[in-house]
Amino acid sequence: MAHNPQSPQGPEGHPDPAGSTQMFRAFVDEGTPQQQRGPVPPAPAGPRVGLIVGIVVAVVVLGAVAWLAFG
């Protein structure tokens, strides 16, 4: 790996393992504006129509296959 002269060095000259993470976070954070986000609205608690329809279709298909196999 290439030597980074800007990375923080420990007392014996060994690179600080957390230094690269700190520099990466600083790089990522400088490009994004800090925004205050409001609370996220909760997801609807009602049943998912698509999931229910999918389960019903699967049961019907399995029933048809069983009827053809045993009938």
CHARMM-style PDB file with segment names, atoms N, HN, CA, C and O in Angstrom:
ATOM      1  N   MET     1       0.855  -1.176   0.000  1.00  0.00      PROA
ATOM      2  CA  MET     1       0.000   0.000   0.000  1.00  0.00      PROA
ATOM      3  C   MET     1       0.899   1.236   0.000  1.00  0.00      PROA
ATOM      4  O   MET     1       1.987   1.212   0.576  1.00  0.00      PROA
ATOM      5  N   ALA     2       0.461   2.290  -0.628  1.00  0.00      PROA
ATOM      6  HN  ALA     2      -0.423   2.310  -1.095  1.00  0.00      PROA
ATOM      7  CA  ALA     2       1.240   3.519  -0.725  1.00  0.00      PROA
ATOM      8  C   ALA     2       1.305   4.228   0.615  1.00  0.00      PROA
ATOM      9  O   ALA     2       0.374   4.169   1.418  1.00  0.00      PROA
ATOM     10  N   HSD     3       2.423   4.898   0.838  1.00  0.00      PROA
ATOM     11  HN  HSD     3       3.180   4.946   0.185  1.00  0.00      PROA
ATOM     12  CA  HSD     3       2.602   5.653   2.083  1.00  0.00      PROA
ATOM     13  C   HSD     3       1.926   7.007   1.947  1.00  0.00      PROA
ATOM     14  O   HSD     3       2.118   7.706   0.952  1.00  0.00      PROA
ATOM     15  N   ASN     4       1.150   7.369   2.929  1.00  0.00      PROA
ATOM     16  HN  ASN     4       0.994   6.801   3.737  1.00  0.00      PROA
ATOM     17  CA  ASN     4       0.461   8.651   2.937  1.00  0.00      PROA
ATOM     18  C   ASN     4       1.160   9.550   3.952  1.00  0.00      PROA
ATOM     19  O   ASN     4       1.041   9.316   5.155  1.00  0.00      PROA
ATOM     20  N   PRO     5       1.885  10.570   3.502  1.00  0.00      PROA
ATOM     21  CA  PRO     5       2.606  11.417   4.460  1.00  0.00      PROA
ATOM     22  C   PRO     5       1.686  12.255   5.339  1.00  0.00      PROA
ATOM     23  O   PRO     5       2.134  12.787   6.355  1.00  0.00      PROA
ATOM     24  N   GLN     6       0.403  12.386   4.972  1.00  0.00      PROA
ATOM     25  HN  GLN     6       0.040  11.953   4.147  1.00  0.00      PROA
ATOM     26  CA  GLN     6      -0.508  13.183   5.791  1.00  0.00      PROA
ATOM     27  C   GLN     6      -1.206  12.361   6.866  1.00  0.00      PROA
ATOM     28  O   GLN     6      -1.889  12.920   7.725  1.00  0.00      PROA
ATOM     29  N   SER     7      -1.042  11.036   6.831  1.00  0.00      PROA
ATOM     30  HN  SER     7      -0.487  10.583   6.133  1.00  0.00      PROA
ATOM     31  CA  SER     7      -1.726  10.217   7.822  1.00  0.00      PROA
ATOM     32  C   SER     7      -1.059  10.379   9.180  1.00  0.00      PROA
ATOM     33  O   SER     7       0.159  10.539   9.255  1.00  0.00      PROA
ATOM     34  N   PRO     8      -1.845  10.340  10.255  1.00  0.00      PROA
ATOM     35  CA  PRO     8      -1.275  10.494  11.585  1.00  0.00      PROA
ATOM     36  C   PRO     8      -0.353   9.329  11.916  1.00  0.00      PROA
ATOM     37  O   PRO     8      -0.660   8.177  11.607  1.00  0.00      PROA
ATOM     38  N   GLN     9       0.756   9.628  12.532  1.00  0.00      PROA
ATOM     39  HN  GLN     9       1.005  10.563  12.783  1.00  0.00      PROA
ATOM     40  CA  GLN     9       1.730   8.624  12.909  1.00  0.00      PROA
ATOM     41  C   GLN     9       1.735   8.440  14.419  1.00  0.00      PROA
ATOM     42  O   GLN     9       1.583   9.395  15.181  1.00  0.00      PROA
ATOM     43  N   GLY    10       1.909   7.207  14.828  1.00  0.00      PROA
ATOM     44  HN  GLY    10       2.032   6.431  14.209  1.00  0.00      PROA
ATOM     45  CA  GLY    10       1.988   6.889  16.250  1.00  0.00      PROA
ATOM     46  C   GLY    10       3.363   7.235  16.801  1.00  0.00      PROA
ATOM     47  O   GLY    10       4.177   7.820  16.086  1.00  0.00      PROA
ATOM     48  N   PRO    11       3.643   6.886  18.064  1.00  0.00      PROA
ATOM     49  CA  PRO    11       4.911   7.263  18.687  1.00  0.00      PROA
ATOM     50  C   PRO    11       6.114   6.579  18.033  1.00  0.00      PROA
ATOM     51  O   PRO    11       7.192   7.174  18.024  1.00  0.00      PROA
ATOM     52  N   GLU    12       5.995   5.368  17.487  1.00  0.00      PROA
ATOM     53  HN  GLU    12       5.120   4.884  17.494  1.00  0.00      PROA
ATOM     54  CA  GLU    12       7.127   4.677  16.876  1.00  0.00      PROA
ATOM     55  C   GLU    12       7.123   4.819  15.361  1.00  0.00      PROA
ATOM     56  O   GLU    12       7.878   4.116  14.690  1.00  0.00      PROA
ATOM     57  N   GLY    13       6.313   5.689  14.802  1.00  0.00      PROA
ATOM     58  HN  GLY    13       5.700   6.260  15.347  1.00  0.00      PROA
ATOM     59  CA  GLY    13       6.264   5.875  13.367  1.00  0.00      PROA
ATOM     60  C   GLY    13       5.301   4.950  12.662  1.00  0.00      PROA
ATOM     61  O   GLY    13       5.229   4.970  11.433  1.00  0.00      PROA
ATOM     62  N   HSD    14       4.556   4.139  13.394  1.00  0.00      PROA
ATOM     63  HN  HSD    14       4.614   4.122  14.392  1.00  0.00      PROA
ATOM     64  CA  HSD    14       3.569   3.259  12.784  1.00  0.00      PROA
ATOM     65  C   HSD    14       2.304   4.055  12.495  1.00  0.00      PROA
ATOM     66  O   HSD    14       1.894   4.884  13.307  1.00  0.00      PROA
ATOM     67  N   PRO    15       1.688   3.813  11.356  1.00  0.00      PROA
ATOM     68  CA  PRO    15       0.467   4.567  11.036  1.00  0.00      PROA
ATOM     69  C   PRO    15      -0.670   4.244  12.006  1.00  0.00      PROA
ATOM     70  O   PRO    15      -0.831   3.113  12.465  1.00  0.00      PROA
ATOM     71  N   ASP    16      -1.431   5.260  12.289  1.00  0.00      PROA
ATOM     72  HN  ASP    16      -1.300   6.178  11.916  1.00  0.00      PROA
ATOM     73  CA  ASP    16      -2.592   5.103  13.166  1.00  0.00      PROA
ATOM     74  C   ASP    16      -3.706   4.450  12.364  1.00  0.00      PROA
ATOM     75  O   ASP    16      -4.126   5.009  11.351  1.00  0.00      PROA
ATOM     76  N   PRO    17      -4.214   3.258  12.790  1.00  0.00      PROA
ATOM     77  CA  PRO    17      -5.262   2.606  12.007  1.00  0.00      PROA
ATOM     78  C   PRO    17      -6.540   3.421  11.905  1.00  0.00      PROA
ATOM     79  O   PRO    17      -7.266   3.297  10.918  1.00  0.00      PROA
ATOM     80  N   ALA    18      -6.831   4.245  12.891  1.00  0.00      PROA
ATOM     81  HN  ALA    18      -6.241   4.346  13.692  1.00  0.00      PROA
ATOM     82  CA  ALA    18      -8.043   5.052  12.840  1.00  0.00      PROA
ATOM     83  C   ALA    18      -7.851   6.317  12.020  1.00  0.00      PROA
ATOM     84  O   ALA    18      -8.832   6.982  11.686  1.00  0.00      PROA
ATOM     85  N   GLY    19      -6.636   6.661  11.692  1.00  0.00      PROA
ATOM     86  HN  GLY    19      -5.839   6.121  11.963  1.00  0.00      PROA
ATOM     87  CA  GLY    19      -6.379   7.899  10.959  1.00  0.00      PROA
ATOM     88  C   GLY    19      -7.006   7.906   9.586  1.00  0.00      PROA
ATOM     89  O   GLY    19      -7.578   8.915   9.175  1.00  0.00      PROA
ATOM     90  N   SER    20      -6.911   6.796   8.862  1.00  0.00      PROA
ATOM     91  HN  SER    20      -6.446   5.976   9.196  1.00  0.00      PROA
ATOM     92  CA  SER    20      -7.478   6.766   7.515  1.00  0.00      PROA
ATOM     93  C   SER    20      -9.001   6.848   7.568  1.00  0.00      PROA
ATOM     94  O   SER    20      -9.624   7.455   6.697  1.00  0.00      PROA
ATOM     95  N   THR    21      -9.597   6.238   8.586  1.00  0.00      PROA
ATOM     96  HN  THR    21      -9.091   5.744   9.293  1.00  0.00      PROA
ATOM     97  CA  THR    21     -11.050   6.317   8.728  1.00  0.00      PROA
ATOM     98  C   THR    21     -11.477   7.750   9.027  1.00  0.00      PROA
ATOM     99  O   THR    21     -12.467   8.239   8.481  1.00  0.00      PROA
ATOM    100  N   GLN    22     -10.732   8.411   9.887  1.00  0.00      PROA
ATOM    101  HN  GLN    22      -9.929   8.014  10.330  1.00  0.00      PROA
ATOM    102  CA  GLN    22     -11.065   9.797  10.223  1.00  0.00      PROA
ATOM    103  C   GLN    22     -10.907  10.695   9.012  1.00  0.00      PROA
ATOM    104  O   GLN    22     -11.728  11.587   8.796  1.00  0.00      PROA
ATOM    105  N   MET    23      -9.874  10.478   8.220  1.00  0.00      PROA
ATOM    106  HN  MET    23      -9.207   9.753   8.395  1.00  0.00      PROA
ATOM    107  CA  MET    23      -9.676  11.307   7.031  1.00  0.00      PROA
ATOM    108  C   MET    23     -10.753  11.019   5.989  1.00  0.00      PROA
ATOM    109  O   MET    23     -11.213  11.934   5.305  1.00  0.00      PROA
ATOM    110  N   PHE    24     -11.161   9.753   5.863  1.00  0.00      PROA
ATOM    111  HN  PHE    24     -10.788   9.010   6.418  1.00  0.00      PROA
ATOM    112  CA  PHE    24     -12.229   9.423   4.920  1.00  0.00      PROA
ATOM    113  C   PHE    24     -13.533  10.087   5.330  1.00  0.00      PROA
ATOM    114  O   PHE    24     -14.232  10.657   4.492  1.00  0.00      PROA
ATOM    115  N   ARG    25     -13.865  10.018   6.617  1.00  0.00      PROA
ATOM    116  HN  ARG    25     -13.298   9.555   7.298  1.00  0.00      PROA
ATOM    117  CA  ARG    25     -15.106  10.652   7.074  1.00  0.00      PROA
ATOM    118  C   ARG    25     -15.063  12.159   6.868  1.00  0.00      PROA
ATOM    119  O   ARG    25     -16.071  12.761   6.499  1.00  0.00      PROA
ATOM    120  N   ALA    26     -13.919  12.772   7.098  1.00  0.00      PROA
ATOM    121  HN  ALA    26     -13.100  12.283   7.397  1.00  0.00      PROA
ATOM    122  CA  ALA    26     -13.803  14.211   6.869  1.00  0.00      PROA
ATOM    123  C   ALA    26     -13.997  14.529   5.388  1.00  0.00      PROA
ATOM    124  O   ALA    26     -14.632  15.525   5.041  1.00  0.00      PROA
ATOM    125  N   PHE    27     -13.445  13.676   4.511  1.00  0.00      PROA
ATOM    126  HN  PHE    27     -12.930  12.867   4.793  1.00  0.00      PROA
ATOM    127  CA  PHE    27     -13.600  13.886   3.071  1.00  0.00      PROA
ATOM    128  C   PHE    27     -15.055  13.749   2.658  1.00  0.00      PROA
ATOM    129  O   PHE    27     -15.560  14.557   1.879  1.00  0.00      PROA
ATOM    130  N   VAL    28     -15.736  12.727   3.175  1.00  0.00      PROA
ATOM    131  HN  VAL    28     -15.326  12.070   3.808  1.00  0.00      PROA
ATOM    132  CA  VAL    28     -17.132  12.503   2.806  1.00  0.00      PROA
ATOM    133  C   VAL    28     -18.016  13.604   3.375  1.00  0.00      PROA
ATOM    134  O   VAL    28     -18.917  14.088   2.691  1.00  0.00      PROA
ATOM    135  N   ASP    29     -17.773  14.000   4.603  1.00  0.00      PROA
ATOM    136  HN  ASP    29     -17.041  13.607   5.159  1.00  0.00      PROA
ATOM    137  CA  ASP    29     -18.614  15.000   5.253  1.00  0.00      PROA
ATOM    138  C   ASP    29     -18.441  16.387   4.653  1.00  0.00      PROA
ATOM    139  O   ASP    29     -19.373  17.189   4.710  1.00  0.00      PROA
ATOM    140  N   GLU    30     -17.281  16.699   4.079  1.00  0.00      PROA
ATOM    141  HN  GLU    30     -16.524  16.048   4.033  1.00  0.00      PROA
ATOM    142  CA  GLU    30     -17.097  18.054   3.553  1.00  0.00      PROA
ATOM    143  C   GLU    30     -17.884  18.278   2.275  1.00  0.00      PROA
ATOM    144  O   GLU    30     -18.177  19.423   1.933  1.00  0.00      PROA
ATOM    145  N   GLY    31     -18.236  17.218   1.560  1.00  0.00      PROA
ATOM    146  HN  GLY    31     -17.998  16.288   1.838  1.00  0.00      PROA
ATOM    147  CA  GLY    31     -18.958  17.365   0.313  1.00  0.00      PROA
ATOM    148  C   GLY    31     -20.457  17.442   0.479  1.00  0.00      PROA
ATOM    149  O   GLY    31     -21.159  17.815  -0.461  1.00  0.00      PROA
ATOM    150  N   THR    32     -20.964  17.101   1.639  1.00  0.00      PROA
ATOM    151  HN  THR    32     -20.394  16.798   2.403  1.00  0.00      PROA
ATOM    152  CA  THR    32     -22.408  17.097   1.839  1.00  0.00      PROA
ATOM    153  C   THR    32     -22.805  18.222   2.787  1.00  0.00      PROA
ATOM    154  O   THR    32     -22.199  18.383   3.846  1.00  0.00      PROA
ATOM    155  N   PRO    33     -23.814  18.998   2.415  1.00  0.00      PROA
ATOM    156  CA  PRO    33     -24.279  20.028   3.350  1.00  0.00      PROA
ATOM    157  C   PRO    33     -24.996  19.389   4.536  1.00  0.00      PROA
ATOM    158  O   PRO    33     -25.719  18.404   4.385  1.00  0.00      PROA
ATOM    159  N   GLN    34     -24.789  19.950   5.681  1.00  0.00      PROA
ATOM    160  HN  GLN    34     -24.202  20.750   5.803  1.00  0.00      PROA
ATOM    161  CA  GLN    34     -25.441  19.447   6.886  1.00  0.00      PROA
ATOM    162  C   GLN    34     -26.877  19.943   6.898  1.00  0.00      PROA
ATOM    163  O   GLN    34     -27.127  21.148   6.878  1.00  0.00      PROA
ATOM    164  N   GLN    35     -27.808  19.018   6.931  1.00  0.00      PROA
ATOM    165  HN  GLN    35     -27.604  18.039   6.948  1.00  0.00      PROA
ATOM    166  CA  GLN    35     -29.221  19.370   6.910  1.00  0.00      PROA
ATOM    167  C   GLN    35     -29.883  18.838   8.169  1.00  0.00      PROA
ATOM    168  O   GLN    35     -29.513  17.792   8.700  1.00  0.00      PROA
ATOM    169  N   GLN    36     -30.855  19.576   8.622  1.00  0.00      PROA
ATOM    170  HN  GLN    36     -31.156  20.426   8.191  1.00  0.00      PROA
ATOM    171  CA  GLN    36     -31.662  19.100   9.729  1.00  0.00      PROA
ATOM    172  C   GLN    36     -32.859  18.377   9.138  1.00  0.00      PROA
ATOM    173  O   GLN    36     -33.685  18.978   8.451  1.00  0.00      PROA
ATOM    174  N   ARG    37     -32.944  17.110   9.405  1.00  0.00      PROA
ATOM    175  HN  ARG    37     -32.273  16.622   9.964  1.00  0.00      PROA
ATOM    176  CA  ARG    37     -34.058  16.336   8.873  1.00  0.00      PROA
ATOM    177  C   ARG    37     -35.112  16.185   9.947  1.00  0.00      PROA
ATOM    178  O   ARG    37     -34.815  15.990  11.126  1.00  0.00      PROA
ATOM    179  N   GLY    38     -36.353  16.280   9.502  1.00  0.00      PROA
ATOM    180  HN  GLY    38     -36.594  16.438   8.545  1.00  0.00      PROA
ATOM    181  CA  GLY    38     -37.466  16.096  10.418  1.00  0.00      PROA
ATOM    182  C   GLY    38     -37.661  14.624  10.723  1.00  0.00      PROA
ATOM    183  O   GLY    38     -36.984  13.770  10.150  1.00  0.00      PROA
ATOM    184  N   PRO    39     -38.567  14.330  11.605  1.00  0.00      PROA
ATOM    185  CA  PRO    39     -38.817  12.927  11.924  1.00  0.00      PROA
ATOM    186  C   PRO    39     -39.400  12.185  10.719  1.00  0.00      PROA
ATOM    187  O   PRO    39     -40.182  12.744   9.950  1.00  0.00      PROA
ATOM    188  N   VAL    40     -39.013  10.939  10.571  1.00  0.00      PROA
ATOM    189  HN  VAL    40     -38.378  10.485  11.195  1.00  0.00      PROA
ATOM    190  CA  VAL    40     -39.480  10.118   9.461  1.00  0.00      PROA
ATOM    191  C   VAL    40     -40.865   9.594   9.814  1.00  0.00      PROA
ATOM    192  O   VAL    40     -41.048   9.012  10.883  1.00  0.00      PROA
ATOM    193  N   PRO    41     -41.850   9.792   8.928  1.00  0.00      PROA
ATOM    194  CA  PRO    41     -43.190   9.286   9.235  1.00  0.00      PROA
ATOM    195  C   PRO    41     -43.181   7.761   9.252  1.00  0.00      PROA
ATOM    196  O   PRO    41     -42.478   7.143   8.452  1.00  0.00      PROA
ATOM    197  N   PRO    42     -43.937   7.153  10.137  1.00  0.00      PROA
ATOM    198  CA  PRO    42     -43.955   5.697  10.207  1.00  0.00      PROA
ATOM    199  C   PRO    42     -44.626   5.094   8.968  1.00  0.00      PROA
ATOM    200  O   PRO    42     -45.492   5.712   8.349  1.00  0.00      PROA
ATOM    201  N   ALA    43     -44.210   3.894   8.628  1.00  0.00      PROA
ATOM    202  HN  ALA    43     -43.506   3.392   9.130  1.00  0.00      PROA
ATOM    203  CA  ALA    43     -44.792   3.191   7.490  1.00  0.00      PROA
ATOM    204  C   ALA    43     -46.226   2.804   7.831  1.00  0.00      PROA
ATOM    205  O   ALA    43     -46.547   2.587   8.999  1.00  0.00      PROA
ATOM    206  N   PRO    44     -47.091   2.716   6.822  1.00  0.00      PROA
ATOM    207  CA  PRO    44     -48.468   2.324   7.107  1.00  0.00      PROA
ATOM    208  C   PRO    44     -48.510   0.932   7.738  1.00  0.00      PROA
ATOM    209  O   PRO    44     -47.821   0.013   7.295  1.00  0.00      PROA
ATOM    210  N   ALA    45     -49.328   0.797   8.775  1.00  0.00      PROA
ATOM    211  HN  ALA    45     -49.888   1.544   9.135  1.00  0.00      PROA
ATOM    212  CA  ALA    45     -49.391  -0.457   9.516  1.00  0.00      PROA
ATOM    213  C   ALA    45     -50.418  -1.415   8.935  1.00  0.00      PROA
ATOM    214  O   ALA    45     -50.526  -2.549   9.403  1.00  0.00      PROA
ATOM    215  N   GLY    46     -51.172  -0.996   7.934  1.00  0.00      PROA
ATOM    216  HN  GLY    46     -51.085  -0.075   7.553  1.00  0.00      PROA
ATOM    217  CA  GLY    46     -52.190  -1.844   7.337  1.00  0.00      PROA
ATOM    218  C   GLY    46     -51.585  -2.988   6.545  1.00  0.00      PROA
ATOM    219  O   GLY    46     -50.385  -2.996   6.272  1.00  0.00      PROA
ATOM    220  N   PRO    47     -52.415  -3.956   6.175  1.00  0.00      PROA
ATOM    221  CA  PRO    47     -51.902  -5.108   5.429  1.00  0.00      PROA
ATOM    222  C   PRO    47     -51.464  -4.704   4.024  1.00  0.00      PROA
ATOM    223  O   PRO    47     -52.026  -3.790   3.420  1.00  0.00      PROA
ATOM    224  N   ARG    48     -50.491  -5.374   3.539  1.00  0.00      PROA
ATOM    225  HN  ARG    48     -50.034  -6.116   4.029  1.00  0.00      PROA
ATOM    226  CA  ARG    48     -50.004  -5.120   2.179  1.00  0.00      PROA
ATOM    227  C   ARG    48     -50.847  -5.943   1.208  1.00  0.00      PROA
ATOM    228  O   ARG    48     -50.845  -7.173   1.263  1.00  0.00      PROA
ATOM    229  N   VAL    49     -51.558  -5.267   0.331  1.00  0.00      PROA
ATOM    230  HN  VAL    49     -51.560  -4.268   0.286  1.00  0.00      PROA
ATOM    231  CA  VAL    49     -52.484  -5.936  -0.580  1.00  0.00      PROA
ATOM    232  C   VAL    49     -51.727  -6.878  -1.513  1.00  0.00      PROA
ATOM    233  O   VAL    49     -52.184  -7.991  -1.772  1.00  0.00      PROA
ATOM    234  N   GLY    50     -50.580  -6.444  -2.015  1.00  0.00      PROA
ATOM    235  HN  GLY    50     -50.208  -5.540  -1.805  1.00  0.00      PROA
ATOM    236  CA  GLY    50     -49.811  -7.285  -2.927  1.00  0.00      PROA
ATOM    237  C   GLY    50     -49.336  -8.573  -2.273  1.00  0.00      PROA
ATOM    238  O   GLY    50     -49.341  -9.629  -2.905  1.00  0.00      PROA
ATOM    239  N   LEU    51     -48.932  -8.494  -1.028  1.00  0.00      PROA
ATOM    240  HN  LEU    51     -48.929  -7.635  -0.515  1.00  0.00      PROA
ATOM    241  CA  LEU    51     -48.486  -9.688  -0.315  1.00  0.00      PROA
ATOM    242  C   LEU    51     -49.630 -10.665  -0.121  1.00  0.00      PROA
ATOM    243  O   LEU    51     -49.460 -11.870  -0.304  1.00  0.00      PROA
ATOM    244  N   ILE    52     -50.783 -10.155   0.245  1.00  0.00      PROA
ATOM    245  HN  ILE    52     -50.921  -9.176   0.393  1.00  0.00      PROA
ATOM    246  CA  ILE    52     -51.948 -11.012   0.450  1.00  0.00      PROA
ATOM    247  C   ILE    52     -52.365 -11.676  -0.860  1.00  0.00      PROA
ATOM    248  O   ILE    52     -52.656 -12.872  -0.885  1.00  0.00      PROA
ATOM    249  N   VAL    53     -52.394 -10.906  -1.945  1.00  0.00      PROA
ATOM    250  HN  VAL    53     -52.157  -9.935  -1.924  1.00  0.00      PROA
ATOM    251  CA  VAL    53     -52.757 -11.462  -3.245  1.00  0.00      PROA
ATOM    252  C   VAL    53     -51.749 -12.523  -3.671  1.00  0.00      PROA
ATOM    253  O   VAL    53     -52.134 -13.560  -4.212  1.00  0.00      PROA
ATOM    254  N   GLY    54     -50.474 -12.277  -3.435  1.00  0.00      PROA
ATOM    255  HN  GLY    54     -50.161 -11.435  -2.996  1.00  0.00      PROA
ATOM    256  CA  GLY    54     -49.438 -13.250  -3.784  1.00  0.00      PROA
ATOM    257  C   GLY    54     -49.590 -14.558  -3.021  1.00  0.00      PROA
ATOM    258  O   GLY    54     -49.415 -15.636  -3.588  1.00  0.00      PROA
ATOM    259  N   ILE    55     -49.913 -14.463  -1.740  1.00  0.00      PROA
ATOM    260  HN  ILE    55     -50.055 -13.586  -1.279  1.00  0.00      PROA
ATOM    261  CA  ILE    55     -50.111 -15.675  -0.935  1.00  0.00      PROA
ATOM    262  C   ILE    55     -51.334 -16.451  -1.424  1.00  0.00      PROA
ATOM    263  O   ILE    55     -51.295 -17.677  -1.521  1.00  0.00      PROA
ATOM    264  N   VAL    56     -52.415 -15.738  -1.730  1.00  0.00      PROA
ATOM    265  HN  VAL    56     -52.446 -14.742  -1.651  1.00  0.00      PROA
ATOM    266  CA  VAL    56     -53.628 -16.401  -2.223  1.00  0.00      PROA
ATOM    267  C   VAL    56     -53.343 -17.103  -3.545  1.00  0.00      PROA
ATOM    268  O   VAL    56     -53.771 -18.241  -3.739  1.00  0.00      PROA
ATOM    269  N   VAL    57     -52.636 -16.455  -4.447  1.00  0.00      PROA
ATOM    270  HN  VAL    57     -52.289 -15.531  -4.289  1.00  0.00      PROA
ATOM    271  CA  VAL    57     -52.304 -17.055  -5.740  1.00  0.00      PROA
ATOM    272  C   VAL    57     -51.428 -18.292  -5.536  1.00  0.00      PROA
ATOM    273  O   VAL    57     -51.637 -19.309  -6.197  1.00  0.00      PROA
ATOM    274  N   ALA    58     -50.459 -18.217  -4.637  1.00  0.00      PROA
ATOM    275  HN  ALA    58     -50.289 -17.391  -4.100  1.00  0.00      PROA
ATOM    276  CA  ALA    58     -49.589 -19.362  -4.378  1.00  0.00      PROA
ATOM    277  C   ALA    58     -50.382 -20.543  -3.832  1.00  0.00      PROA
ATOM    278  O   ALA    58     -50.138 -21.683  -4.227  1.00  0.00      PROA
ATOM    279  N   VAL    59     -51.322 -20.291  -2.932  1.00  0.00      PROA
ATOM    280  HN  VAL    59     -51.521 -19.365  -2.611  1.00  0.00      PROA
ATOM    281  CA  VAL    59     -52.148 -21.367  -2.379  1.00  0.00      PROA
ATOM    282  C   VAL    59     -53.014 -21.981  -3.470  1.00  0.00      PROA
ATOM    283  O   VAL    59     -53.160 -23.203  -3.521  1.00  0.00      PROA
ATOM    284  N   VAL    60     -53.590 -21.165  -4.337  1.00  0.00      PROA
ATOM    285  HN  VAL    60     -53.472 -20.173  -4.295  1.00  0.00      PROA
ATOM    286  CA  VAL    60     -54.429 -21.675  -5.420  1.00  0.00      PROA
ATOM    287  C   VAL    60     -53.586 -22.531  -6.372  1.00  0.00      PROA
ATOM    288  O   VAL    60     -54.026 -23.608  -6.774  1.00  0.00      PROA
ATOM    289  N   VAL    61     -52.402 -22.081  -6.736  1.00  0.00      PROA
ATOM    290  HN  VAL    61     -52.044 -21.206  -6.410  1.00  0.00      PROA
ATOM    291  CA  VAL    61     -51.540 -22.832  -7.647  1.00  0.00      PROA
ATOM    292  C   VAL    61     -51.133 -24.157  -7.007  1.00  0.00      PROA
ATOM    293  O   VAL    61     -51.171 -25.197  -7.665  1.00  0.00      PROA
ATOM    294  N   LEU    62     -50.745 -24.132  -5.738  1.00  0.00      PROA
ATOM    295  HN  LEU    62     -50.714 -23.287  -5.204  1.00  0.00      PROA
ATOM    296  CA  LEU    62     -50.376 -25.376  -5.060  1.00  0.00      PROA
ATOM    297  C   LEU    62     -51.572 -26.322  -4.964  1.00  0.00      PROA
ATOM    298  O   LEU    62     -51.414 -27.534  -5.110  1.00  0.00      PROA
ATOM    299  N   GLY    63     -52.754 -25.787  -4.722  1.00  0.00      PROA
ATOM    300  HN  GLY    63     -52.883 -24.802  -4.603  1.00  0.00      PROA
ATOM    301  CA  GLY    63     -53.957 -26.626  -4.683  1.00  0.00      PROA
ATOM    302  C   GLY    63     -54.246 -27.263  -6.033  1.00  0.00      PROA
ATOM    303  O   GLY    63     -54.627 -28.432  -6.099  1.00  0.00      PROA
ATOM    304  N   ALA    64     -54.066 -26.500  -7.118  1.00  0.00      PROA
ATOM    305  HN  ALA    64     -53.757 -25.550  -7.065  1.00  0.00      PROA
ATOM    306  CA  ALA    64     -54.299 -27.027  -8.464  1.00  0.00      PROA
ATOM    307  C   ALA    64     -53.284 -28.118  -8.789  1.00  0.00      PROA
ATOM    308  O   ALA    64     -53.642 -29.147  -9.363  1.00  0.00      PROA
ATOM    309  N   VAL    65     -52.049 -27.904  -8.434  1.00  0.00      PROA
ATOM    310  HN  VAL    65     -51.758 -27.068  -7.968  1.00  0.00      PROA
ATOM    311  CA  VAL    65     -51.014 -28.911  -8.683  1.00  0.00      PROA
ATOM    312  C   VAL    65     -51.321 -30.182  -7.890  1.00  0.00      PROA
ATOM    313  O   VAL    65     -51.209 -31.283  -8.430  1.00  0.00      PROA
ATOM    314  N   ALA    66     -51.703 -30.050  -6.633  1.00  0.00      PROA
ATOM    315  HN  ALA    66     -51.795 -29.156  -6.194  1.00  0.00      PROA
ATOM    316  CA  ALA    66     -52.044 -31.223  -5.816  1.00  0.00      PROA
ATOM    317  C   ALA    66     -53.268 -31.932  -6.380  1.00  0.00      PROA
ATOM    318  O   ALA    66     -53.311 -33.163  -6.394  1.00  0.00      PROA
ATOM    319  N   TRP    67     -54.259 -31.186  -6.844  1.00  0.00      PROA
ATOM    320  HN  TRP    67     -54.225 -30.187  -6.833  1.00  0.00      PROA
ATOM    321  CA  TRP    67     -55.482 -31.791  -7.409  1.00  0.00      PROA
ATOM    322  C   TRP    67     -55.154 -32.586  -8.681  1.00  0.00      PROA
ATOM    323  O   TRP    67     -55.679 -33.679  -8.895  1.00  0.00      PROA
ATOM    324  N   LEU    68     -54.264 -32.010  -9.532  1.00  0.00      PROA
ATOM    325  HN  LEU    68     -53.838 -31.122  -9.358  1.00  0.00      PROA
ATOM    326  CA  LEU    68     -53.863 -32.717 -10.755  1.00  0.00      PROA
ATOM    327  C   LEU    68     -53.006 -33.940 -10.434  1.00  0.00      PROA
ATOM    328  O   LEU    68     -53.105 -34.961 -11.115  1.00  0.00      PROA
ATOM    329  N   ALA    69     -52.163 -33.844  -9.399  1.00  0.00      PROA
ATOM    330  HN  ALA    69     -52.082 -33.015  -8.846  1.00  0.00      PROA
ATOM    331  CA  ALA    69     -51.283 -34.954  -9.074  1.00  0.00      PROA
ATOM    332  C   ALA    69     -52.061 -36.116  -8.432  1.00  0.00      PROA
ATOM    333  O   ALA    69     -51.763 -37.275  -8.720  1.00  0.00      PROA
ATOM    334  N   PHE    70     -53.020 -35.838  -7.596  1.00  0.00      PROA
ATOM    335  HN  PHE    70     -53.262 -34.897  -7.363  1.00  0.00      PROA
ATOM    336  CA  PHE    70     -53.747 -36.892  -6.868  1.00  0.00      PROA
ATOM    337  C   PHE    70     -55.101 -37.224  -7.499  1.00  0.00      PROA
ATOM    338  O   PHE    70     -55.747 -38.184  -7.080  1.00  0.00      PROA
ATOM    339  N   GLY    71     -55.532 -36.480  -8.463  1.00  0.00      PROA
ATOM    340  HN  GLY    71     -55.007 -35.700  -8.804  1.00  0.00      PROA
ATOM    341  CA  GLY    71     -56.863 -36.670  -9.019  1.00  0.00      PROA
ATOM    342  C   GLY    71     -56.937 -37.529 -10.225  1.00  0.00      PROA
ATOM    343  OT1 GLY    71     -58.023 -37.745 -10.763  1.00  0.00      PROA
TER     344      GLY     71
END
